[in-house]
Structure formats: structure tokens, C-alpha cells
Amino acid sequence: MFLSSFLRGARRAVAACAVYLWSGWGAVASVLLFCALWEWGAQWYGDLLLPGPLATLAQLRQMLADGMAAPQLLISARRTFAGLALAVLAGSVLGMLAGRSITAAMASRPLVTLLLGMPPIAWLVLAMLWFGMGDATPVFTVFIACLPIVFAGAMQGTRTLDHQLRDVAHVLRLPWWMGLTDVYLPHVLSYLFPAWITALGTSWKVVVMAELLTTVDGVGAALAVSRAQLDTASSMAWIVAVLVLLLAVEYLVLEPFKRKAERWRQA
């Protein structure tokens, strides 16, 4: 009995490792394919218009060695994660509350549509008028651009929860915290993770755009300088640095958390 249980557990562990490794190789293969297409474009247009991957990485390495890149990346990361954290917290909580009531869900749908349809540049202009040219402008723009994405995911996840599970929790008179952690969250998280990843990508795009137009520091401001100097290699290096940070947060922070939170699916 012990041996058969051990073998079943070992087979599940090996299968899980194989799936994880295959997903990693698939991601690496897609990145390599993108780099190959990028190199082909660089060979076609030339380094003046489109530096290749190796030239861009060399420029980024030089910027890091000179101490120019790290401070700007940290400033942009601080603004990005401040606005994103506020959007994730507020959007997740408000979305779950709205999803519990059909009236609240119906009332919030047009507001979510309006917020999603509002261009981030319009929010940026309003934020400049309201908050000036400091950190509050990019942080607010990231928050308001990501909030409806997270809110819609949380509300949809709550609305699609199995009514039988909800009724069982009510009949058993589960404490509210047990109902939240054992009934709602396991299901809602499957909707929240895609929303969080989408909001993560949106937050970096918005903060770079906001810095480009409103601040004197950060990646956006550095891109403005490289554009004025017609330095395509530096511009590409800043873009690659932002994309690397984006992928690092997704695959080193969100993905492990997602796998841990969704272990119940494998069971």
C-alpha cells in the first residue's frame, strides 16, 4: 500500500515537472522566434533604423555599467507598482462585492465600459491638470487605466461561482473568512490572474507614456532624450529593459503564485 501510494505520488510529481519544463521551453522558443524575426528586420533596415538584438543588449549592458539605467528603471518601477497595487487592491475588492449582487453588477457594467474606453492619454491630461508634474500623475494614470480591467475580472469570477457551492456554504453556516478563502477565492482567482497579468502589461505602457510627457526622470523621460538625440540603440535598450522587467514579474512572481493557488485543479 505504501509503495503504490509512493509510486502514484512520484508519477504525479514527474508529470508536473514535465509540464512545467515544457511550458518553460515553449516560452523560450517563442522569445527566440521573436529575436530571430527582430534580427531579420535589423538586417533588412540596418542598425540606424532598427538595431538588432545583440547590438541592443550591448547598449543596455553599457547603460547598466555606466550607472545610467538602474536609477531610471527603479523610478519607473516604483510608479508602476504603486499604481498597479492600488488598482489590484481596489479592483479586486470592489469587483467581488459587485459580483455578489446582480443589481450592482448591472449598474457597474456601463461604468466599466466607459473606463475601459477612455484613452489613457485623456486621463493623463486630466491628471496633469489635477496633480501637476510629479509622481502622482503617472501613478494615478496607471491606477485608473488598470482599475476597470481588474474590476471586470473579479466581478465576472464572482458572478460565475457555482450556486450550489454558495448554497452549501450557507447551509453549513461557514464563517465569512472560510467562505472567502475556501469557496470564493479558488474560483475567482482563475479570473483574477489573467486580469492581473493584463493590468501588469498595461501599467508599464501607461507609466512610460506618462513619464515621456510629464516627468524629467524615469524610463519615459530617458526615451524622450534618446529620441531627441536620434539614438535608436538607446531607445531600443530602454524598451528591452522594460520588457525584461515585465516578463520577470510575470514569470517569477505571478506565475509561481498562480500555480500554488490553483493546486486544487490538479487534485
Residue pairs with C-beta under 8 A, 6 or more apart in sequence:
12 266
16 266
20 259
27 251
35 53
38 50
38 52
38 53
39 52
39 53
39 54
41 50
42 50
42 51
42 52
42 53
42 55
43 52
47 55
47 232
47 233
48 232
49 232
50 232
50 236
51 59
51 232
51 233
51 236
55 233
56 233
56 236
56 237
56 240
57 237
57 240
59 233
59 234
59 236
59 237
60 69
60 237
60 240
60 241
63 69
63 234
63 237
64 70
68 222
69 237
69 238
69 241
71 217
72 217
72 218
72 219
72 221
72 222
72 238
73 219
73 241
73 242
73 245
75 217
75 218
75 219
76 204
76 207
76 208
76 211
76 218
76 219
76 220
76 242
77 245
78 135
79 135
79 138
79 139
79 142
79 207
79 210
79 211
79 218
80 142
80 203
80 204
80 207
81 203
82 135
82 139
82 142
83 138
83 139
83 140
83 141
83 142
83 143
83 146
83 203
83 206
83 207
84 142
84 143
84 146
84 199
84 200
84 203
86 139
86 143
87 142
87 143
87 144
87 145
87 146
87 147
87 149
87 150
87 199
87 203
88 146
88 150
88 196
88 199
90 143
90 147
90 150
90 151
91 146
91 147
91 148
91 149
91 150
91 151
91 153
91 154
91 195
91 199
92 150
92 151
92 154
92 192
93 154
94 151
94 154
95 150
95 151
95 152
95 153
95 154
95 155
95 156
95 157
95 158
96 154
96 155
96 157
96 158
96 184
96 188
97 104
98 104
98 105
98 108
98 151
98 154
98 155
98 158
99 105
99 154
99 155
99 156
99 157
99 158
99 159
99 161
100 158
102 159
105 155
105 159
108 151
108 155
112 148
112 151
112 152
112 155
115 144
115 147
115 148
116 148
116 149
116 152
118 144
120 141
120 145
120 205
120 206
120 209
121 209
123 140
123 141
123 144
123 145
124 137
124 141
124 206
124 209
124 210
124 213
124 214
127 136
127 137
127 138
127 140
127 141
127 210
128 137
128 213
128 214
130 140
131 137
131 140
133 214
133 215
134 215
135 215
137 210
137 214
137 215
138 206
138 207
138 210
138 211
138 214
138 215
138 218
141 206
141 207
141 210
142 202
142 203
142 206
142 207
142 210
145 202
145 203
145 206
146 199
146 202
146 203
146 206
149 195
149 198
149 199
149 202
150 192
150 195
150 196
150 199
152 195
153 191
153 192
153 194
153 195
153 196
154 188
154 191
154 192
154 195
156 191
157 187
157 188
157 189
157 190
157 191
157 192
158 184
158 188
160 187
160 191
161 183
161 184
161 187
161 188
162 187
165 183
165 187
166 183
169 178
169 179
169 182
169 183
174 182
174 183
185 261
186 261
186 262
186 264
189 258
189 261
189 262
190 262
193 254
193 258
193 261
196 254
197 250
197 254
200 246
200 249
200 250
200 254
201 246
204 242
204 245
204 246
207 218
207 219
207 220
208 218
208 219
208 220
208 223
208 242
209 220
210 220
211 217
211 218
211 219
211 220
211 221
211 223
212 220
212 221
212 223
212 224
213 220
215 221
219 238
219 241
219 242
222 234
222 238
223 235
223 238
223 239
226 232
226 234
226 235
226 238
227 235
